Amino acid sequence: MPPNLYGMRRFENKIALITGGASGIGRATANRLALEGAHVIIADKNADMADKAVAEIESDGGAATYMEVDLGDDADVEAVGRAVAEEFSALHVLVNNAAILRQGRIEDGSWLANWEPETAIGLRGWVLMTQVLLPMLKQEGAAIVNLSSEGGFLGRPGQWVYDAIKAGLVSTTKTMAYEFVDYGIRVNAVAPGWIVTEMHFGNHSDPQARKKELEETPITSCIMKRRAYPEEVASTIAFLLSDDASYITGTTLHVDGGRMGMSVG
Ligand SMILES: NC(=O)c1ccc[n+]([C@@H]2O[C@H](COP(=O)([O-])OP(=O)(O)OC[C@H]3O[C@@H](n4cnc5c(N)ncnc54)[C@H](O)[C@@H]3O)[C@@H](O)[C@H]2O)c1
């Protein structure tokens, strides 16, 4: 885990559940929240990666638990709701982070095969997860952060399903903020730019070569002219989850090096 530069412990005695916490942005967020004192529940499909994430947090002196879940499976999601209620007395933080990205253009219909798997997680699974955890989130008040994307604000060829999901997540974040405000629950979203994670190289025939290639490709789509590190998204998520953001709800924060609304090359 990176050093705790500011010595902040904003999540002491808090229980935090992160979907997709085994990799990429989710893993960086799990590390950050654990570093700041949270007991982190990593809810993920990939047991191998999740076990490694838990071991890393524990070896750094943090507390973490793995719960296996396929967000595309309602019964699995409901089982997580029951398991959290059995093991903990309240849930203070929820990060709806897991998603998958598939490519498919409209004209040739190649998107049709992506519809079910992408929406099962990205439109249905994360909302069901929030619903089943709501009784635990209501116990002592809570904060939720949902992962949108710059794609939710752009038109991009070959990614309409993903981008529509990420746009839908922004409006659903507002709905949740409204519906949960009286429970002392704040709900926000972040919309990151491009970060090289498993999402972009995991399914490649040579993942490490693809990762290197992506990392070395110059980026011109934002004014900072570099990609973000997962830790930079994690620190924004941690801010929104913390009492430092006590008057922020229903908003989406862009973490994109100056892309959205900017005139870039
Ligand atoms: N990487 C980027 O460039 C980028 C940009 C903008 C937004 N995002 C968003 O950030 C979030 C995290 O992305 P990432 O790049 O860290 O991805 P990643 O692929 O590195 O991690 C995703 C995690 O979700 C888990 N997961 C996948 N399907 C699941 C399922 N059905 N049930 C439970 N867990 C499942 C994976 O095992 C993995 O641990 C996503 O919502 C993504 O859309 C990513």
The ligand as an SDF file (V2000), in Angstrom:
LIG
                    3D

 44 48  0  0  0  0  0  0  0  0999 V2000
   -9.8970    1.7910  -16.0680 N   0  0  0  0  0  0  0  0  0  0  0  0
  -10.4760    2.8520  -16.6350 C   0  0  0  0  0  0  0  0  0  0  0  0
   -9.9210    3.4570  -17.5750 O   0  0  0  0  0  0  0  0  0  0  0  0
  -11.8040    3.3430  -16.1460 C   0  0  0  0  0  0  0  0  0  0  0  0
  -12.2290    4.6120  -16.5830 C   0  0  0  0  0  0  0  0  0  0  0  0
  -13.4500    5.0900  -16.1510 C   0  0  0  0  0  0  0  0  0  0  0  0
  -14.2410    4.3310  -15.3090 C   0  0  0  0  0  0  0  0  0  0  0  0
  -13.8150    3.0890  -14.9190 N   0  0  0  0  0  0  0  0  0  0  0  0
  -14.7100    2.3370  -14.0520 C   0  0  0  0  0  0  0  0  0  0  0  0
  -14.0420    2.0540  -12.8360 O   0  0  0  0  0  0  0  0  0  0  0  0
  -14.5030    0.8130  -12.2900 C   0  0  0  0  0  0  0  0  0  0  0  0
  -13.3330   -0.0860  -12.0060 C   0  0  0  0  0  0  0  0  0  0  0  0
  -12.6430   -0.3360  -13.2290 O   0  0  0  0  0  0  0  0  0  0  0  0
  -11.1750   -0.9490  -13.2910 P   0  0  0  0  0  0  0  0  0  0  0  0
  -10.5310   -0.3350  -14.4740 O   0  0  0  0  0  0  0  0  0  0  0  0
  -10.5240   -0.8640  -11.9650 O   0  0  0  0  0  0  0  0  0  0  0  0
  -11.5340   -2.4700  -13.6640 O   0  0  0  0  0  0  0  0  0  0  0  0
  -10.7940   -3.8490  -13.3770 P   0  0  0  0  0  0  0  0  0  0  0  0
  -11.1690   -4.7230  -14.5080 O   0  0  0  0  0  0  0  0  0  0  0  0
   -9.3400   -3.6400  -13.0640 O   0  0  0  0  0  0  0  0  0  0  0  0
  -11.5030   -4.3340  -12.0390 O   0  0  0  0  0  0  0  0  0  0  0  0
  -12.8510   -4.7380  -12.0300 C   0  0  0  0  0  0  0  0  0  0  0  0
  -13.0820   -5.6560  -10.8550 C   0  0  0  0  0  0  0  0  0  0  0  0
  -14.4590   -6.0550  -10.8930 O   0  0  0  0  0  0  0  0  0  0  0  0
  -14.5390   -7.4480  -10.7180 C   0  0  0  0  0  0  0  0  0  0  0  0
  -15.7170   -7.9670  -11.4050 N   0  0  0  0  0  0  0  0  0  0  0  0
  -15.9130   -8.0760  -12.7460 C   0  0  0  0  0  0  0  0  0  0  0  0
  -17.0880   -8.6410  -12.9930 N   0  0  0  0  0  0  0  0  0  0  0  0
  -17.6600   -8.8930  -11.7900 C   0  0  0  0  0  0  0  0  0  0  0  0
  -18.8850   -9.4900  -11.3920 C   0  0  0  0  0  0  0  0  0  0  0  0
  -19.7660   -9.9640  -12.2930 N   0  0  0  0  0  0  0  0  0  0  0  0
  -19.1460   -9.6030  -10.0830 N   0  0  0  0  0  0  0  0  0  0  0  0
  -18.2590   -9.1540   -9.1570 C   0  0  0  0  0  0  0  0  0  0  0  0
  -17.0770   -8.6070   -9.4770 N   0  0  0  0  0  0  0  0  0  0  0  0
  -16.7820   -8.4840  -10.7780 C   0  0  0  0  0  0  0  0  0  0  0  0
  -13.2580   -7.9990  -11.3120 C   0  0  0  0  0  0  0  0  0  0  0  0
  -12.9520   -9.2990  -10.8180 O   0  0  0  0  0  0  0  0  0  0  0  0
  -12.2450   -6.9440  -10.8980 C   0  0  0  0  0  0  0  0  0  0  0  0
  -11.7250   -7.2120   -9.6200 O   0  0  0  0  0  0  0  0  0  0  0  0
  -15.4910    0.2690  -13.3220 C   0  0  0  0  0  0  0  0  0  0  0  0
  -16.8030    0.6380  -12.9620 O   0  0  0  0  0  0  0  0  0  0  0  0
  -15.0890    0.9760  -14.5940 C   0  0  0  0  0  0  0  0  0  0  0  0
  -16.1510    1.0510  -15.5100 O   0  0  0  0  0  0  0  0  0  0  0  0
  -12.6150    2.5910  -15.3160 C   0  0  0  0  0  0  0  0  0  0  0  0
  1  2  1  0
  2  3  2  0
  2  4  1  0
  4  5  1  0
  4 44  2  0
  5  6  2  0
  6  7  1  0
  7  8  2  0
  8  9  1  0
  8 44  1  0
  9 10  1  0
  9 42  1  0
 10 11  1  0
 11 12  1  0
 11 40  1  0
 12 13  1  0
 13 14  1  0
 14 15  2  0
 14 16  1  0
 14 17  1  0
 17 18  1  0
 18 19  2  0
 18 20  1  0
 18 21  1  0
 21 22  1  0
 22 23  1  0
 23 24  1  0
 23 38  1  0
 24 25  1  0
 25 26  1  0
 25 36  1  0
 26 27  1  0
 26 35  1  0
 27 28  2  0
 28 29  1  0
 29 30  1  0
 29 35  2  0
 30 31  1  0
 30 32  2  0
 32 33  1  0
 33 34  2  0
 34 35  1  0
 36 37  1  0
 36 38  1  0
 38 39  1  0
 40 41  1  0
 40 42  1  0
 42 43  1  0
M  CHG  2   8   1  16  -1
M  END
$$$$
